[in-house]
Amino acid sequence: MKIVSFDKVPEKFKKTIKDSDLSDKDLEEAEGLLAWPRQITPEIALKLKNLKALQTFSAGVDDLNFSVLPKNIQIFSNAGAYSKPVAELAWALALSLAKNVGKKYRLKSYTLYNKKALVLGAGGIGSEIAKIAKKGFSCMVTGISRSFKNSSFFDRILSVESLESELAKADIIFSSLPLNKLTKGLLNSTNLYKIKQYVILVNVGRAEVFDEEGLFEFLKERKDVRFGTDVFWRHDGQEDFSSKFWQLENFTGTPHTAGAWENEEVINEAKSIACKNIMDYFRKGYAKNEVKLEDYV
């Protein structure tokens, strides 16, 4: 078993995983690879002659170029590794919007306690958001998801077919949805207008789950709805952190900092989870978070 990594791994894994001075021979012999999705270029992929498993450091894999990867390998994401810090930031955005943090003039204050919370995407992040909603704010929590990491934090668990009707009922809406063929543009100019007055809307999944223009026009018209995001739409292949959404008074955001950005504690923990997962695959024959190719290809 030979596992290599394109990024530094925590010290306790260095005896098992090679993470520096990788040669072409290392890549050709590697059966396991840890990497960030964008590190797998076509040139790199050609060298992965014996690869059996790819483990991403990232929770999302929408930046992975599936077309260049060797056939018949198993791909594992790092879903759940950033759940707690992302959930913290989701609620920071919600509270900032509700209480007008950072505003120098007085605006209507929204209350979040004992409200109806809707969580879209109930994996690790969505479950942690729901936990805070339930235990911290006594919310009635509804989840819409294909699967639930921890259903005990939800009062109601529903499928995506219930999206429009549930949007019309919620006081606080969180999206932690991944980006794939099924979710791209899921929240659009049609169903956004189902949202009732004085709602807090937060996105910590992927920006492209929302139709950018539809959301912008909706927020311009519906100034009572407040929107916060940690993720932005990609233009020319890069997230546009200078987005026009900053023009809106009912908007706040952070430049994709919810996960491991500039936080050594979070990134080391996430890397440890990724390392352990790919080692489990080779030692036990199974691992968590196997990517469903049909969602992306």
PEQUIMO-V608092 format. One record per run of one state. SS is the DSSP state (H for helix, E for strand, C for the rest). FROM is the first residue (numbers start at 1). TO is the last residue. If there is no record, write none. Layout:
ss=SS from=FROM to=TO
ss=SS from=FROM to=TO
This chain:
ss=C from=1 to=2
ss=E from=3 to=5
ss=C from=6 to=10
ss=H from=11 to=13
ss=C from=14 to=16
ss=E from=17 to=18
ss=C from=19 to=23
ss=H from=24 to=29
ss=C from=30 to=31
ss=E from=32 to=35
ss=C from=36 to=36
ss=H from=37 to=39
ss=C from=40 to=41
ss=H from=42 to=47
ss=C from=48 to=52
ss=E from=53 to=56
ss=C from=57 to=65
ss=H from=66 to=68
ss=C from=69 to=73
ss=E from=74 to=76
ss=C from=77 to=82
ss=H from=83 to=99
ss=C from=100 to=115
ss=E from=116 to=122
ss=C from=123 to=123
ss=H from=124 to=137
ss=C from=138 to=139
ss=E from=140 to=148
ss=C from=149 to=150
ss=H from=151 to=153
ss=C from=154 to=155
ss=E from=156 to=158
ss=C from=159 to=159
ss=H from=160 to=167
ss=C from=168 to=171
ss=E from=172 to=175
ss=C from=176 to=186
ss=E from=187 to=187
ss=C from=188 to=191
ss=H from=192 to=194
ss=C from=195 to=199
ss=E from=200 to=203
ss=C from=204 to=206
ss=H from=207 to=209
ss=E from=210 to=210
ss=C from=211 to=211
ss=H from=212 to=221
ss=C from=222 to=225
ss=E from=226 to=229
ss=C from=230 to=233
ss=E from=234 to=235
ss=C from=236 to=237
ss=E from=238 to=239
ss=C from=240 to=243
ss=H from=244 to=247
ss=C from=248 to=250
ss=E from=251 to=253
ss=C from=254 to=263
ss=H from=264 to=284
ss=C from=285 to=289
ss=E from=290 to=290
ss=C from=291 to=292
ss=H from=293 to=295
ss=C from=296 to=297
